[in-house]
Structure formats: structure tokens, C-alpha cells
Amino acid sequence: MHTKFSKTRRVIAMLLPDNIHPELSIYYNGSLIFEELKNKDKQSIINLYHRIKDIKEMSFPIFILCLDWLYLIDVARINEEGRVELCS
């Protein structure tokens, strides 16, 4: 039981770390990508990244981590045409 709690704590610490500003977290940056996809669904990865960069300075590796997280929680995916879209 204690081990399960410990693993859960580590996962949460990755998404919402307590030693950095919240605006640097995957959780926060993922929300920016989510909002952009709500405004304009089905964008290429590069176009989406450039639109996000206009809103907030974000490195490409962080952007990809955020997309991975949105995919894992079943919010966004890459469709057959290679565009990022919201899951229905």
C-alpha cells in the first residue's frame, strides 16, 4: 500500500512540481495547447507549436512532452493526416 502511494506521488510531482513556478509545469503548458486546439482544431504539429510560441515561450521538447501528456489522458491525438486534434 505504501509503495503505490509513493509511485502516485512521483507522477504528480512530475506534472505539478513544487520546486518550480506553476507556469513551467507540463500541466500548465498542456492547458495552453488544449486551449489552442479548442480555438482551432486539427493543426499540424509545427503550426501548433508556432501558435503556442506566439502565446508563451516554450521549448520544443516541453511542447512534445505536453502533447504526450494530452495523448495519455485521451484529450488530443494525431489523426490519419498527421494533424493534432482533440479527441471526441
Secondary structure, DSSP 4 states (H G I P E B T S, - for coil): -HHHHHHHHHHHHHHS-SSS-GGGSHHHHHHHHHHHHHHS-SEEHHHHHHHHHHHS---HHHHHHHHHHHHHTTSEEE-TTSEEEE--
